[in-house]
Amino acid sequence: MAIVHQLVTADELFRMPEDGARRELVQGEVRWMSPAGFHHGRLVMNIATPLDQHVRQHQLGVVCAAETGFLLATNPDTVRAADVAFIRQERIANTPQPEGYWHGAPDLAAEVISPNDLYTDVDEKVTDWLEAGTRMVIIINPRKRTVTVYRSLLQIVVLREQDTLDGSDVVPGWTLPINDLFV
């Protein structure tokens, strides 16, 4: 006997009850995620705060916090949520603000690896972001105290504590010493 899985749409995911559960949708299948731990939350704020301050000061766009869904693909639907995301001003100004998920990828997506994350899942998420059009994906690895920056699946830079993250053409003028992340 075959088991048939019912695929879920982005609209159905958006209408799911506010029960405290964190969910993403990958090719129509709901994936539950456990709440982030304290250390994870601190690291997210250590990148989100300076990014948001820079973006606001220079009116570059919008920074979104964790739990903000991005509809990356349809039929079947994929909705991902980065720990921190940035959308440049030109895209915000030319796109109606959706009530639900943002249609498309952010320009920058940052993820902090949690102790329960599998590297295969992180790799899958990086691929989803890049294939959907994200121009820079930042993966923060607290255990190794490294930051890996993906501009594509072939253009990858690993930064260590003595290095500085550079927003380059994605977030012009924004830099962050890696040491500042791990305080």
Backbone torsions as a table, in degrees:
resi	resn	phi	psi	omega
1	MET	NA	131.1	179.4
2	ALA	-88.2	141.3	175.5
3	ILE	-96.2	127.0	-179.0
4	VAL	-102.0	125.1	177.5
5	HIS	-96.4	129.5	177.4
6	GLN	-83.3	121.9	177.9
7	LEU	-75.7	146.7	-179.4
8	VAL	-107.6	142.4	177.0
9	THR	-93.0	166.5	176.6
10	ALA	-60.5	-39.9	178.7
11	ASP	-62.9	-40.4	178.2
12	GLU	-66.1	-40.5	177.0
13	LEU	-60.6	-44.1	-177.9
14	PHE	-63.2	-32.8	-178.4
15	ARG	-86.5	-1.3	178.5
16	MET	-63.2	149.9	-175.1
17	PRO	-62.4	147.9	175.0
18	GLU	-76.7	84.4	-175.7
19	ASP	-110.9	11.7	179.5
20	GLY	87.3	-8.9	179.8
21	ALA	-78.5	140.9	174.6
22	ARG	-97.7	130.2	-177.1
23	ARG	-135.0	150.2	166.9
24	GLU	-129.2	165.1	179.3
25	LEU	-122.7	122.0	-178.6
26	VAL	-123.4	111.6	-177.9
27	GLN	49.5	44.8	175.5
28	GLY	84.5	-4.7	-179.5
29	GLU	-105.5	130.5	-179.6
30	VAL	-75.0	133.5	174.7
31	ARG	-119.7	124.2	178.6
32	TRP	-89.9	143.0	178.4
33	MET	-126.8	139.8	178.1
34	SER	-75.7	155.5	178.9
35	PRO	-58.5	147.6	-179.9
36	ALA	-70.2	149.9	176.6
37	GLY	-82.1	174.3	-176.8
38	PHE	-59.6	-49.9	-177.9
39	HIS	-60.3	-42.1	177.4
40	HIS	-57.9	-48.4	-179.8
41	GLY	-60.3	-40.1	177.2
42	ARG	-63.1	-44.3	179.8
43	LEU	-63.8	-39.9	177.6
44	VAL	-60.4	-45.0	179.5
45	MET	-67.7	-31.4	179.0
46	ASN	-67.0	-21.9	173.7
47	ILE	-99.6	-37.9	-176.1
48	ALA	-66.6	-41.9	-175.8
49	THR	-63.4	-54.7	179.4
50	PRO	-64.4	-33.9	177.4
51	LEU	-63.5	-49.4	-178.9
52	ASP	-62.3	-42.4	179.0
53	GLN	-60.5	-44.2	179.9
54	HIS	-65.5	-46.1	-178.3
55	VAL	-62.2	-43.1	178.4
56	ARG	-66.4	-45.8	-177.4
57	GLN	-59.5	-36.2	-176.3
58	HIS	-105.4	7.9	178.4
59	GLN	48.7	52.0	-176.3
60	LEU	-89.9	-16.2	-177.1
61	GLY	153.2	-140.1	-175.5
62	VAL	-133.1	136.9	172.8
63	VAL	-105.4	132.3	179.7
64	CYS	-113.4	143.1	179.3
65	ALA	-85.4	172.5	176.2
66	ALA	-52.4	155.3	-179.8
67	GLU	84.9	-7.3	176.9
68	THR	-80.0	119.7	-177.0
69	GLY	-87.1	141.5	176.5
70	PHE	-122.7	121.0	178.5
71	LEU	-80.1	104.7	-173.6
72	LEU	-92.5	-26.0	-177.6
73	ALA	-155.0	156.7	178.3
74	THR	-128.9	155.9	175.6
75	ASN	55.2	66.3	1.3
76	PRO	-83.6	156.3	-174.9
77	ASP	-78.5	144.8	172.1
78	THR	-128.6	122.6	176.5
79	VAL	-122.7	118.7	178.7
80	ARG	-114.2	155.1	176.6
81	ALA	-132.6	116.2	177.6
82	ALA	-81.9	160.7	173.7
83	ASP	-65.5	-36.5	175.4
84	VAL	-144.0	138.0	178.4
85	ALA	-137.0	152.7	178.3
86	PHE	-132.2	135.3	174.1
87	ILE	-123.3	127.2	-176.2
88	ARG	-70.5	154.8	-172.7
89	GLN	-56.1	-42.0	-178.3
90	GLU	-58.4	-37.3	-179.6
91	ARG	-74.6	-37.5	178.0
92	ILE	-64.2	-45.4	-176.1
93	ALA	-66.5	-30.1	-175.7
94	ASN	-100.3	7.7	-176.6
95	THR	-128.0	129.5	175.5
96	PRO	-60.8	138.2	179.5
97	GLN	-72.5	115.1	-177.2
98	PRO	-74.8	150.1	172.7
99	GLU	-73.4	-33.8	-179.7
100	GLY	-97.1	-129.3	-175.7
101	TYR	-82.3	149.5	173.6
102	TRP	-67.1	131.5	179.4
103	HIS	-86.0	107.4	-178.7
104	GLY	115.9	-179.1	-175.5
105	ALA	-93.4	152.9	170.4
106	PRO	-73.2	164.8	176.2
107	ASP	-73.8	-31.9	178.6
108	LEU	-134.9	136.0	174.3
109	ALA	-129.9	129.0	178.1
110	ALA	-118.0	135.7	-179.2
111	GLU	-129.6	136.2	172.0
112	VAL	-102.5	126.7	178.5
113	ILE	-72.8	125.8	177.3
114	SER	-91.6	159.3	-179.8
115	PRO	-57.6	-28.5	-177.9
116	ASN	-94.0	1.1	177.9
117	ASP	-75.3	137.2	172.6
118	LEU	-89.5	140.3	179.6
119	TYR	-60.3	-32.5	177.9
120	THR	-64.2	-37.5	178.2
121	ASP	-68.2	-38.9	177.9
122	VAL	-64.0	-45.2	178.1
123	ASP	-59.9	-41.7	179.0
124	GLU	-62.5	-40.8	179.9
125	LYS	-66.7	-42.9	177.1
126	VAL	-57.5	-46.8	179.7
127	THR	-61.3	-44.6	178.9
128	ASP	-58.8	-46.7	179.9
129	TRP	-60.2	-50.6	-175.8
130	LEU	-65.1	-43.5	-179.5
131	GLU	-65.1	-26.7	179.3
132	ALA	-84.0	-9.0	176.1
133	GLY	114.6	4.3	175.9
134	THR	-63.0	131.5	-174.1
135	ARG	-86.5	-22.6	178.4
136	MET	-148.9	125.7	175.5
137	VAL	-116.0	128.2	-178.4
138	ILE	-113.9	122.7	178.2
139	ILE	-113.5	118.5	-179.6
140	ILE	-99.9	121.9	-179.6
141	ASN	-109.6	99.5	-177.1
142	PRO	-63.8	-34.0	-177.5
143	ARG	-67.3	-42.8	179.8
144	LYS	-89.5	-10.1	-177.6
145	ARG	55.7	47.8	177.8
146	THR	-127.5	161.5	173.2
147	VAL	-128.3	124.7	177.9
148	THR	-106.9	126.2	-178.2
149	VAL	-109.8	122.4	178.4
150	TYR	-107.8	124.6	169.9
151	ARG	-102.6	-20.9	173.0
152	SER	-162.3	-180.0	177.7
153	LEU	-73.4	-10.1	178.0
154	LEU	-109.5	-23.1	-179.1
155	GLN	-101.8	94.1	-172.8
156	ILE	-129.7	132.3	178.4
157	VAL	-127.3	131.0	176.1
158	VAL	-102.6	123.6	179.8
159	LEU	-106.1	142.3	178.2
160	ARG	-112.2	178.6	-172.3
161	GLU	-57.3	-29.8	-179.1
162	GLN	-82.7	-6.7	-176.3
163	ASP	-90.7	173.2	178.1
164	THR	-127.7	131.0	174.5
165	LEU	-75.9	135.3	-178.5
166	ASP	-124.3	124.6	179.8
167	GLY	-68.5	-13.8	174.5
168	SER	50.4	-133.6	-179.2
169	ASP	-82.6	-7.6	-179.6
170	VAL	-82.0	-48.2	174.8
171	VAL	-127.9	83.1	-173.8
172	PRO	-55.8	132.4	175.7
173	GLY	84.5	-9.1	-177.6
174	TRP	-88.5	126.1	173.4
175	THR	-133.1	156.1	179.6
176	LEU	-149.4	116.3	174.2
177	PRO	-62.1	131.6	-178.0
178	ILE	-58.8	-35.8	176.8
179	ASN	-53.4	-35.0	-179.2
180	ASP	-67.1	-22.4	177.8
181	LEU	-71.7	-38.0	-169.6
182	PHE	-99.9	31.7	177.3
183	VAL	-86.2	NA	NA
